[in-house]
Amino acid sequence: MSRVRIRIDFTPLTDDDEFVLGELTDELAESLREIGGEVERVDRPAVDPDAKGAAELLLGVVTVLAGTDPGYVQALVDVVLSFLQRNTGRRVHLRVGDIELTIDRPTHAQTDELVRTVRAAIERARS
């Protein structure tokens, strides 16, 4: 079964510092790993010429390798929604191929539509 990489990031709040953002990124990544995803934090290449090629982690951004299994897609959406419930005031952005979704506080009907949209986006990106 072919899989596709999904980029997931969340919006910071004005009083967030690097420590808070790092902790939240780790929390989101760990929750995604618990559902069986191959999860990575995203690196940003160093722009400082004196950095000797080192990269730093982007805070608030992870990627997950996902298939179209309906159970997995539902679990991924559930993880994102749980993250939002625990971290009020944030938004999560999902990017699957060229499709980008912003999630805030969806209703049950919007959640069902979100699962269908993510699944369709994965299918489209695999093609």
DSSP file (Angstrom, degrees, kcal/mol; ACC not computed):
  #  RESIDUE AA STRUCTURE BP1 BP2  ACC     N-H-->O    O-->H-N    N-H-->O    O-->H-N    TCO  KAPPA ALPHA  PHI   PSI    X-CA   Y-CA   Z-CA
    1    1 A M              0   0    0      0, 0.0     2,-0.2     0, 0.0     0, 0.0   0.000 360.0 360.0 360.0 127.2    0.0    0.0    0.0
    2    2 A S        -     0   0    0      1,-0.0    66,-0.3   124,-0.0     2,-0.3  -0.488 360.0-160.4 -78.6 151.9    1.4    3.3   -1.0
    3    3 A R        -     0   0    0     -2,-0.2     2,-0.3    64,-0.1    64,-0.2  -0.839   5.6-144.8-129.5 165.7    1.5    6.1    1.6
    4    4 A V  E     -A   66   0A   0     62,-3.1    62,-3.1    -2,-0.3     2,-0.4  -0.958  21.4-113.1-134.0 149.8    1.8    9.9    1.5
    5    5 A R  E     -A   65   0A   0     -2,-0.3    92,-0.6    60,-0.2     2,-0.5  -0.702  27.0-161.7 -86.9 130.1    3.4   12.4    3.8
    6    6 A I  E     -AB  64  96A   0     58,-3.1    58,-2.3    -2,-0.4     2,-0.5  -0.940   8.5-145.6-110.9 130.1    1.1   14.8    5.6
    7    7 A R  E     -AB  63  95A   0     88,-2.5    88,-2.5    -2,-0.5     2,-0.4  -0.840  17.9-173.7 -95.8 129.9    2.5   18.0    7.1
    8    8 A I  E     +AB  62  94A   0     54,-3.2    54,-2.8    -2,-0.5     2,-0.3  -0.989  10.1 162.8-126.5 125.0    0.8   19.0   10.4
    9    9 A D  E     -AB  61  93A   0     84,-2.2    84,-3.4    -2,-0.4     2,-0.3  -0.967  20.7-147.4-138.1 158.8    1.5   22.3   12.1
   10   10 A F  E     - B   0  92A   0     50,-1.6    82,-0.2    -2,-0.3    15,-0.0  -0.908  24.4-107.5-126.0 154.3   -0.2   24.4   14.8
   11   11 A T        -     0   0    0     80,-2.4     2,-0.1    -2,-0.3    80,-0.1  -0.576  32.8-130.2 -79.6 137.7   -0.4   28.1   15.4
   12   12 A P        -     0   0    0      0, 0.0     2,-0.2     0, 0.0    -1,-0.1  -0.479  17.0-124.3 -79.8 157.8    1.6   29.5   18.3
   13   13 A L    >   -     0   0    0     -2,-0.1     3,-1.8     4,-0.1    77,-0.0  -0.643  29.0-105.9 -95.4 161.5    0.0   31.8   20.9
   14   14 A T  T 3  S+     0   0    0      1,-0.3    -1,-0.1    -2,-0.2     0, 0.0   0.802 118.8  47.3 -61.4 -30.4    1.5   35.2   21.6
   15   15 A D  T 3  S+     0   0    0      2,-0.0    -1,-0.3     0, 0.0     2,-0.2   0.336  84.7 119.0 -95.9   9.8    3.0   34.2   24.9
   16   16 A D    <   -     0   0    0     -3,-1.8     2,-0.2     4,-0.1     0, 0.0  -0.514  43.6-166.9 -72.5 138.8    4.5   30.9   23.7
   17   17 A D     >  -     0   0    0     -2,-0.2     4,-2.5     1,-0.0     5,-0.2  -0.638  40.8 -91.1-112.6 179.6    8.3   30.6   23.9
   18   18 A E  H  > S+     0   0    0     -2,-0.2     4,-2.4     1,-0.2     5,-0.2   0.859 125.0  54.4 -60.9 -36.5   10.6   28.0   22.3
   19   19 A F  H  > S+     0   0    0      2,-0.2     4,-2.5     1,-0.2    -1,-0.2   0.947 110.6  44.6 -63.4 -48.5   10.3   25.7   25.3
   20   20 A V  H  > S+     0   0    0      1,-0.2     4,-2.6     2,-0.2     5,-0.2   0.933 114.9  48.2 -61.6 -47.3    6.5   25.6   25.2
   21   21 A L  H  X S+     0   0    0     -4,-2.5     4,-2.3     1,-0.2    39,-0.4   0.884 111.8  50.3 -62.5 -38.4    6.4   25.2   21.4
   22   22 A G  H  X S+     0   0    0     -4,-2.4     4,-2.4    -5,-0.2    -1,-0.2   0.918 111.1  48.4 -64.7 -43.6    9.0   22.4   21.6
   23   23 A E  H  X S+     0   0    0     -4,-2.5     4,-2.4     2,-0.2    -2,-0.2   0.917 112.9  47.7 -62.6 -44.0    6.9   20.6   24.3
   24   24 A L  H  X S+     0   0    0     -4,-2.6     4,-2.5     2,-0.2    -1,-0.2   0.879 110.7  51.5 -66.5 -38.0    3.7   20.9   22.3
   25   25 A T  H  X S+     0   0    0     -4,-2.3     4,-2.6    -5,-0.2    -1,-0.2   0.928 111.4  47.5 -63.2 -44.5    5.4   19.7   19.1
   26   26 A D  H  X S+     0   0    0     -4,-2.4     4,-2.7     2,-0.2    -2,-0.2   0.899 110.9  52.4 -62.3 -41.0    6.8   16.6   21.1
   27   27 A E  H  X S+     0   0    0     -4,-2.4     4,-2.3     2,-0.2    -2,-0.2   0.931 111.9  45.0 -60.4 -47.4    3.3   16.0   22.5
   28   28 A L  H  X S+     0   0    0     -4,-2.5     4,-2.1     2,-0.2    -2,-0.2   0.923 113.8  49.5 -64.1 -44.7    1.7   16.1   19.1
   29   29 A A  H  X S+     0   0    0     -4,-2.6     4,-2.1     1,-0.2    -2,-0.2   0.912 111.5  48.9 -61.7 -43.3    4.4   13.9   17.6
   30   30 A E  H  X S+     0   0    0     -4,-2.7     4,-1.8     2,-0.2    -1,-0.2   0.904 109.7  51.6 -65.2 -41.7    4.1   11.3   20.4
   31   31 A S  H  X S+     0   0    0     -4,-2.3     4,-0.6     1,-0.2    -1,-0.2   0.892 110.8  48.8 -61.7 -39.3    0.3   11.2   20.1
   32   32 A L  H ><>S+     0   0    0     -4,-2.1     5,-1.7     1,-0.2     3,-0.7   0.869 108.6  53.4 -68.6 -36.6    0.6   10.5   16.3
   33   33 A R  H ><5S+     0   0    0     -4,-2.1     3,-1.8     1,-0.2    -1,-0.2   0.851  99.6  63.8 -65.0 -33.5    3.2    7.8   17.0
   34   34 A E  H 3<5S+     0   0    0     -4,-1.8    -1,-0.2     1,-0.3    -2,-0.2   0.761  99.7  52.3 -64.0 -24.5    0.8    6.1   19.4
   35   35 A I  T <<5S-     0   0    0     -3,-0.7    -1,-0.3    -4,-0.6    -2,-0.2   0.365 128.8 -96.5 -93.3   6.3   -1.6    5.5   16.5
   36   36 A G  T < 5S+     0   0    0     -3,-1.8    -3,-0.2     1,-0.3     2,-0.2   0.574  72.9 147.8  98.2  10.6    1.1    3.9   14.4
   37   37 A G      < -     0   0    0     -5,-1.7     2,-1.0     1,-0.1    -1,-0.3  -0.493  53.5-124.3 -81.4 149.0    2.3    6.7   12.3
   38   38 A E  E     -C   65   0A   0     27,-0.8    27,-1.7    -2,-0.2     2,-0.4  -0.824  45.6-173.6 -86.5 103.9    5.8    7.2   11.1
   39   39 A V  E     +C   64   0A   0     -2,-1.0     2,-0.4    25,-0.2    25,-0.2  -0.826  15.9 177.8-113.1 138.9    6.3   10.7   12.5
   40   40 A E  E     -C   63   0A   0     23,-2.3    23,-2.8    -2,-0.4     2,-0.3  -0.997  28.3-126.0-135.5 142.0    9.1   13.2   12.1
   41   41 A R  E     -C   62   0A   0     -2,-0.4     2,-0.3    21,-0.2    21,-0.2  -0.647  40.3-111.0 -78.2 147.0    9.7   16.7   13.3
   42   42 A V  E     -     0   0A   0     19,-1.7    16,-3.4    16,-0.3     2,-0.3  -0.636  25.7-145.0 -87.6 134.4   10.5   19.0   10.5
   43   43 A D  E     -C   57   0A   0     -2,-0.3    14,-0.2    14,-0.3    -1,-0.0  -0.750   2.0-150.3 -94.9 143.5   14.0   20.5   10.1
   44   44 A R  E     -C   56   0A   0     12,-3.7    12,-2.2    -2,-0.3     3,-0.1  -0.967  27.3-117.7-109.3 125.7   14.7   24.0    8.8
   45   45 A P  E     -C   55   0A   0      0, 0.0    10,-0.2     0, 0.0     2,-0.1  -0.301  34.7-103.3 -60.8 144.7   18.0   24.3    7.1
   46   46 A A        -     0   0    0      8,-0.9     7,-0.1     1,-0.1     9,-0.1  -0.459  28.7-169.3 -68.4 138.8   20.4   26.8    8.7
   47   47 A V        +     0   0    0     -2,-0.1    -1,-0.1    -3,-0.1     8,-0.1   0.522  60.3  98.0-104.2 -10.7   20.7   30.1    6.9
   48   48 A D    >   -     0   0    0      1,-0.2     3,-2.2     2,-0.0     5,-0.3  -0.690  67.7-148.1 -79.5 119.6   23.6   31.3    8.9
   49   49 A P  G >  S+     0   0    0      0, 0.0     3,-0.6     0, 0.0    -1,-0.2   0.747  98.2  56.8 -62.3 -21.7   26.8   30.6    6.9
   50   50 A D  G 3  S+     0   0    0      1,-0.2    -2,-0.0     2,-0.1    -3,-0.0   0.428  81.7  88.8 -87.0   1.7   28.8   30.1   10.1
   51   51 A A  G X  S-     0   0    0     -3,-2.2     3,-1.3     3,-0.1    -1,-0.2   0.536  90.5-133.0 -79.3  -5.7   26.4   27.3   11.3
   52   52 A K  T <   -     0   0    0     -3,-0.6    -2,-0.1     1,-0.3    -1,-0.1   0.852  65.8 -54.4  58.0  40.0   28.5   24.7    9.5
   53   53 A G  T 3  S+     0   0    0     -5,-0.3    -1,-0.3     1,-0.2    -7,-0.1   0.508  94.7 149.5  79.7   3.9   25.5   23.0    7.8
   54   54 A A    <   -     0   0    0     -3,-1.3    -8,-0.9    -9,-0.1     2,-0.3  -0.370  32.3-150.9 -70.7 150.7   23.5   22.4   11.0
   55   55 A A  E     - C   0  45A   0    -10,-0.2     2,-0.3    -9,-0.1    -1,-0.0  -0.880   2.8-145.8-117.9 154.0   19.8   22.4   10.8
   56   56 A E  E     - C   0  44A   0    -12,-2.2   -12,-3.7    -2,-0.3     2,-0.2  -0.880  25.4-104.0-117.2 154.4   17.3   23.4   13.5
   57   57 A L  E     - C   0  43A   0     -2,-0.3     2,-0.5   -14,-0.2   -14,-0.3  -0.540  29.4-126.0 -75.2 137.2   13.9   21.9   14.3
   58   58 A L  E >   -     0   0A   0    -16,-3.4     3,-0.9    -2,-0.2     2,-0.3  -0.713  29.4-127.0 -76.9 129.7   10.9   23.9   13.2
   59   59 A L  E 3  S+     0   0A   0     -2,-0.5   -37,-0.1     1,-0.2     3,-0.1  -0.629  87.3  16.6 -81.7 135.2    8.8   24.3   16.2
   60   60 A G  E 3  S+     0   0A   0    -39,-0.4   -50,-1.6    -2,-0.3     2,-0.4   0.626 101.4 106.5  84.4  13.8    5.1   23.3   15.9
   61   61 A V  E <   +A    9   0A   0     -3,-0.9   -19,-1.7   -52,-0.2     2,-0.3  -0.987  34.6 158.8-132.9 127.8    5.6   21.3   12.7
   62   62 A V  E     -AC   8  41A   0    -54,-2.8   -54,-3.2    -2,-0.4     2,-0.4  -0.930  23.6-145.0-134.5 161.5    5.6   17.5   12.2
   63   63 A T  E     -AC   7  40A   0    -23,-2.8   -23,-2.3    -2,-0.3     2,-0.4  -0.955  10.6-165.1-124.6 151.1    5.1   15.2    9.3
   64   64 A V  E     -AC   6  39A   0    -58,-2.3   -58,-3.1    -2,-0.4     2,-0.6  -0.999  19.2-133.4-135.4 138.0    3.4   11.8    9.3
   65   65 A L  E     +AC   5  38A   0    -27,-1.7   -27,-0.8    -2,-0.4     2,-0.3  -0.822  39.8 177.2 -90.8 120.0    3.5    9.1    6.6
   66   66 A A  E     -A    4   0A   0    -62,-3.1   -62,-3.1    -2,-0.6     2,-0.2  -0.904  24.3-155.2-131.6 152.0   -0.1    7.9    6.2
   67   67 A G        -     0   0    0     -2,-0.3   -64,-0.1   -64,-0.2    55,-0.1  -0.426  38.7-101.1-106.5-171.6   -2.2    5.5    4.1
   68   68 A T        +     0   0    0    -66,-0.3    55,-0.1    -2,-0.2   -65,-0.1   0.365  66.2 139.4 -97.9   5.5   -5.9    5.7    3.2
   69   69 A D     >  -     0   0    0      1,-0.2     4,-2.5     2,-0.1     3,-0.4  -0.296  53.4-138.1 -51.2 122.9   -7.1    3.1    5.7
   70   70 A P  H  > S+     0   0    0      0, 0.0     4,-2.3     0, 0.0     5,-0.2   0.851 101.0  53.2 -56.8 -36.8  -10.3    4.7    7.1
   71   71 A G  H  > S+     0   0    0      2,-0.2     4,-2.1     1,-0.2     5,-0.1   0.897 110.9  45.9 -65.5 -40.0   -9.5    3.7   10.6
   72   72 A Y  H  > S+     0   0    0     -3,-0.4     4,-2.8     2,-0.2    -1,-0.2   0.923 112.1  49.9 -69.1 -43.6   -6.1    5.3   10.5
   73   73 A V  H  X S+     0   0    0     -4,-2.5     4,-2.4     1,-0.2    -2,-0.2   0.914 111.9  49.2 -61.5 -41.6   -7.4    8.5    8.9
   74   74 A Q  H  X S+     0   0    0     -4,-2.3     4,-2.5    -5,-0.2    -1,-0.2   0.918 111.6  49.2 -61.8 -43.3  -10.1    8.7   11.6
   75   75 A A  H  X S+     0   0    0     -4,-2.1     4,-2.4     2,-0.2    -2,-0.2   0.895 109.7  51.8 -63.4 -40.4   -7.5    8.1   14.3
   76   76 A L  H  X S+     0   0    0     -4,-2.8     4,-2.1     2,-0.2    -2,-0.2   0.932 111.7  45.8 -62.3 -46.1   -5.3   10.9   12.8
   77   77 A V  H  X S+     0   0    0     -4,-2.4     4,-2.7     1,-0.2    -2,-0.2   0.906 111.5  53.1 -63.5 -40.9   -8.2   13.4   12.8
   78   78 A D  H  X S+     0   0    0     -4,-2.5     4,-2.5     2,-0.2    -2,-0.2   0.897 107.9  50.8 -60.8 -40.9   -9.1   12.3   16.4
   79   79 A V  H  X S+     0   0    0     -4,-2.4     4,-2.3     2,-0.2    -1,-0.2   0.930 111.5  47.7 -62.0 -45.5   -5.5   13.0   17.6
   80   80 A V  H  X S+     0   0    0     -4,-2.1     4,-2.2     1,-0.2    -2,-0.2   0.921 112.9  48.1 -62.6 -44.1   -5.5   16.4   16.0
   81   81 A L  H  X S+     0   0    0     -4,-2.7     4,-2.2     2,-0.2    -1,-0.2   0.890 111.0  50.7 -65.3 -39.0   -8.9   17.3   17.5
   82   82 A S  H  X S+     0   0    0     -4,-2.5     4,-2.2     2,-0.2    -1,-0.2   0.901 108.7  52.5 -63.4 -40.3   -7.7   16.0   21.0
   83   83 A F  H  X S+     0   0    0     -4,-2.3     4,-1.4     1,-0.2    -2,-0.2   0.922 109.9  48.5 -59.9 -44.5   -4.7   18.2   20.6
   84   84 A L  H  < S+     0   0    0     -4,-2.2     6,-0.3     1,-0.2    -2,-0.2   0.877 109.4  52.4 -64.8 -37.5   -6.9   21.2   19.9
   85   85 A Q  H  < S+     0   0    0     -4,-2.2     3,-0.4     1,-0.2    -1,-0.2   0.885 112.7  44.7 -65.6 -37.8   -9.1   20.5   22.9
   86   86 A R  H  < S+     0   0    0     -4,-2.2     2,-0.4     1,-0.2    -1,-0.2   0.731 118.4  45.3 -75.9 -21.7   -6.1   20.3   25.2
   87   87 A N  S >< S-     0   0    0     -4,-1.4     3,-1.2    -5,-0.2    -1,-0.2  -0.627  84.4-162.3-126.6  71.1   -4.6   23.5   23.7
   88   88 A T  T 3   +     0   0    0     -3,-0.4     3,-0.1    -2,-0.4    -3,-0.1  -0.160  69.3  32.0 -57.7 142.8   -7.4   26.0   23.4
   89   89 A G  T 3  S+     0   0    0      1,-0.3    -1,-0.2    -5,-0.1     2,-0.2   0.386  94.2 109.9  92.9  -3.2   -7.0   28.9   21.0
   90   90 A R    <   -     0   0    0     -3,-1.2    -1,-0.3    -6,-0.3     2,-0.3  -0.637  52.6-149.3-101.7 161.9   -4.8   27.2   18.5
   91   91 A R        -     0   0    0     -2,-0.2   -80,-2.4   -80,-0.1     2,-0.4  -0.937   9.0-143.6-122.8 151.1   -5.4   26.1   15.0
   92   92 A V  E     -BD  10 103A   0     11,-2.4    11,-3.4    -2,-0.3     2,-0.5  -0.946   8.1-155.4-116.0 138.5   -3.9   23.1   13.2
   93   93 A H  E     -BD   9 102A   0    -84,-3.4   -84,-2.2    -2,-0.4     2,-0.4  -0.956   6.2-165.1-113.9 128.0   -3.0   23.1    9.5
   94   94 A L  E     -BD   8 101A   0      7,-2.7     7,-2.9    -2,-0.5     2,-0.5  -0.924   1.6-168.5-110.0 136.6   -2.9   19.9    7.5
   95   95 A R  E     +BD   7 100A   0    -88,-2.5   -88,-2.5    -2,-0.4     2,-0.5  -0.973   9.3 174.4-128.2 119.2   -1.2   19.8    4.2
   96   96 A V  E >   -BD   6  99A   0      3,-2.8     3,-2.3    -2,-0.5     2,-0.3  -0.954  68.6 -52.4-122.3 108.0   -1.6   16.7    2.0
   97   97 A G  T 3  S-     0   0    0    -92,-0.6   -90,-0.1    -2,-0.5    25,-0.1  -0.470 122.6 -20.5  61.3-123.8    0.0   17.2   -1.4
   98   98 A D  T 3  S+     0   0    0     -2,-0.3     2,-0.5    23,-0.1    -1,-0.3   0.286 118.7  97.9 -99.5  10.4   -1.4   20.5   -2.7
   99   99 A I  E <   -D   96   0A   0     -3,-2.3    -3,-2.8    22,-0.1     2,-0.4  -0.863  52.7-171.4-102.6 129.8   -4.4   20.4   -0.4
  100  100 A E  E     -D   95   0A   0     -2,-0.5     2,-0.4    -5,-0.2    -5,-0.2  -0.975   1.8-172.6-124.5 133.4   -4.3   22.5    2.8
  101  101 A L  E     -D   94   0A   0     -7,-2.9    -7,-2.7    -2,-0.4     2,-0.5  -0.952  11.9-152.6-124.5 142.6   -6.9   22.4    5.6
  102  102 A T  E     -D   93   0A   0     -2,-0.4     2,-0.5    -9,-0.2    -9,-0.2  -0.970  13.3-163.2-114.1 130.5   -7.2   24.5    8.7
  103  103 A I  E     +D   92   0A   0    -11,-3.4   -11,-2.4    -2,-0.5    -2,-0.0  -0.946  23.6 149.7-117.7 131.3   -8.8   23.0   11.7
  104  104 A D  S    S-     0   0    0     -2,-0.5    -1,-0.1   -13,-0.2   -14,-0.1   0.505  75.0 -28.2-119.3 -93.4  -10.2   25.0   14.6
  105  105 A R  S    S-     0   0    0    -14,-0.0   -14,-0.0   -20,-0.0     2,-0.0  -0.690  73.1-168.9-131.0  78.8  -13.2   23.7   16.5
  106  106 A P        -     0   0    0      0, 0.0     2,-0.1     0, 0.0    -3,-0.0  -0.318  18.0-124.3 -74.0 152.1  -15.2   21.6   14.1
  107  107 A T     >  -     0   0    0      1,-0.1     4,-2.2    -2,-0.0     5,-0.1  -0.271  38.0 -95.8 -76.5 174.7  -18.7   20.3   14.8
  108  108 A H  H  > S+     0   0    0      1,-0.2     4,-2.2     2,-0.2     5,-0.2   0.915 128.1  49.2 -61.1 -42.7  -19.4   16.6   14.5
  109  109 A A  H  > S+     0   0    0      1,-0.2     4,-2.0     2,-0.2    -1,-0.2   0.898 111.5  48.8 -64.1 -40.0  -20.6   17.0   10.9
  110  110 A Q  H  > S+     0   0    0      2,-0.2     4,-2.4     1,-0.2    -1,-0.2   0.851 108.4  54.9 -68.0 -33.6  -17.5   19.0   10.0
  111  111 A T  H  X S+     0   0    0     -4,-2.2     4,-2.2     2,-0.2    -2,-0.2   0.922 107.7  48.7 -64.8 -43.9  -15.3   16.3   11.7
  112  112 A D  H  X S+     0   0    0     -4,-2.2     4,-2.0     1,-0.2    -2,-0.2   0.914 113.0  47.8 -60.7 -42.8  -16.9   13.7    9.5
  113  113 A E  H  X S+     0   0    0     -4,-2.0     4,-2.6     1,-0.2    -2,-0.2   0.869 108.4  55.6 -65.5 -36.7  -16.3   15.9    6.4
  114  114 A L  H  X S+     0   0    0     -4,-2.4     4,-2.8     2,-0.2     5,-0.2   0.912 106.3  50.2 -62.1 -43.9  -12.7   16.5    7.6
  115  115 A V  H  X S+     0   0    0     -4,-2.2     4,-2.4     1,-0.2    -2,-0.2   0.937 112.7  46.7 -60.7 -46.6  -12.1   12.7    7.6
  116  116 A R  H  X S+     0   0    0     -4,-2.0     4,-2.5     1,-0.2    -2,-0.2   0.904 113.4  49.2 -62.0 -41.1  -13.5   12.3    4.1
  117  117 A T  H  X S+     0   0    0     -4,-2.6     4,-2.5     2,-0.2    -2,-0.2   0.919 111.7  47.3 -66.2 -44.4  -11.5   15.3    2.9
  118  118 A V  H  X S+     0   0    0     -4,-2.8     4,-2.4     2,-0.2    -2,-0.2   0.926 113.2  49.2 -63.1 -44.4   -8.2   14.1    4.4
  119  119 A R  H  X S+     0   0    0     -4,-2.4     4,-2.4    -5,-0.2    -2,-0.2   0.928 112.6  47.0 -61.3 -45.5   -8.8   10.6    3.0
  120  120 A A  H  X S+     0   0    0     -4,-2.5     4,-2.6     1,-0.2    -1,-0.2   0.882 111.0  52.6 -63.4 -38.5   -9.6   12.0   -0.5
  121  121 A A  H  X S+     0   0    0     -4,-2.5     4,-2.5     2,-0.2    -1,-0.2   0.893 109.1  49.2 -64.9 -39.5   -6.5   14.3   -0.3
  122  122 A I  H  X S+     0   0    0     -4,-2.4     4,-1.8     2,-0.2    -2,-0.2   0.934 111.7  49.1 -64.2 -45.6   -4.3   11.2    0.5
  123  123 A E  H  X S+     0   0    0     -4,-2.4     4,-0.9     1,-0.2    -2,-0.2   0.921 113.0  47.6 -57.5 -45.3   -5.8    9.3   -2.4
  124  124 A R  H >< S+     0   0    0     -4,-2.6     3,-0.6     1,-0.2    -1,-0.2   0.898 110.5  50.9 -65.5 -41.5   -5.2   12.3   -4.7
  125  125 A A  H 3< S+     0   0    0     -4,-2.5    -1,-0.2     1,-0.2    -2,-0.2   0.801 106.4  56.0 -67.7 -28.4   -1.6   12.7   -3.6
  126  126 A R  H 3<        0   0    0     -4,-1.8    -1,-0.2     1,-0.2    -2,-0.2   0.751 360.0 360.0 -72.9 -24.3   -0.9    9.1   -4.2
  127  127 A S    <<        0   0    0     -4,-0.9    -1,-0.2    -3,-0.6    -2,-0.2   0.481 360.0 360.0 -73.9 360.0   -2.0    9.3   -7.8
